[in-house]
Amino acid sequence: MTLSIHPANPARPDFVGEVAGIDIRRNVTPAEAVAIEAAMDQYGVLVFRDQDIDDAQQIAFSRHFGPLELATGDLVQGEQRRLSMEVNDISNLQRDGSVMARDDRKRLFSLGNMLWHSDSSFKATPAKYSLLSARVIPGAGGNTEFADMRAAWDALDAETKALVRDLITEHSQIYSRGILGFTDFTEAERAKWAPVPQRLVRRHPRTGRLSLFLSSHAGAIQGWPVPEARALLRDLTEHATQREFVHAHVWRPHDLVMWDNRVTMHRARRYDASQVRDLHRTTVADMAPTLEQAA
């Protein structure tokens, strides 16, 4: 097989690519990994179809692109986890494989994934890439939408660009879940997820392109009154998630979708929660906190 990558949507040839000619179950060559990373620079999101992989194969593939995060952002930790700490459990399943009850605490916490966000922006060093593997999907719904934050930045007027260019935001899962009314946190969880600072505008280290770094986790702007900060962040999010900037991925069994959290936001869409939805995510860590990266 020969690796090839083409636009998933010809109307948006610069956002979301579909990859063919690769089997992630075998060892990916260094040249293939380099080509995939170059395509990530171009598209921001890549779709790999028909990748019937297990966690070990997904982890091995993900490590081609940098060190992996541990799933410390998941609500369930320790022996209660279904998966290893190198894999985020993006499912509606209990440890025994049964579907969670509607009022299950983990399920209610996971509803935050339906808000626009960037993975791990609540960590001092946020995520570089996320790789999400569809093991079981429901019969309908449950799409994942992606927003191109590079295009959103480019479309801002000069006055707004000047306003936001050097702002520092604060991100926390306590804030994002609070938007939905989830406030059931222990004191240890509140300390663990205390707000962390992030640049509002980022420069991609390889392409040099600027993008907005927004997320539902962002609840404050340093030096601003909170109501004014949240009003601006809401305005920017509404701008960045206009349909012209958004691509909806309709999942098929064994899809693997890989995206660059530095230049995209994403959100899950509603589905029948009585049906099994089991996706496994590995996450490649960024190089450093955003404040330590080139502005």
Secondary structure, 3 states (H helix, E strand, C coil): CCCEEEECCCCCCCCCEEEECCCCCCCCCHHHHHHHHHHHHHHCEEEECCCCCCHHHHHHHHHHHCCECCCCCCCCCHHHCCCCCCCEEEECECCCCCECCCCCHHHHHHHHHHCCECCCCCCCCCEEEEEEEEEECCCCECCEEEEEHHHHHHCCCHHHHHHHCCCEEEECHHHHHHHCCCCCCCHHHHHHCCCEEEECEEECCCCCCEEECCCCCEEEECCCCHHHHHHHHHHHHHHHCCHHHEEEECCCCCCEEEEECCCEEEEECCECCCCCCEEEEEEEECCCCHHHCCC
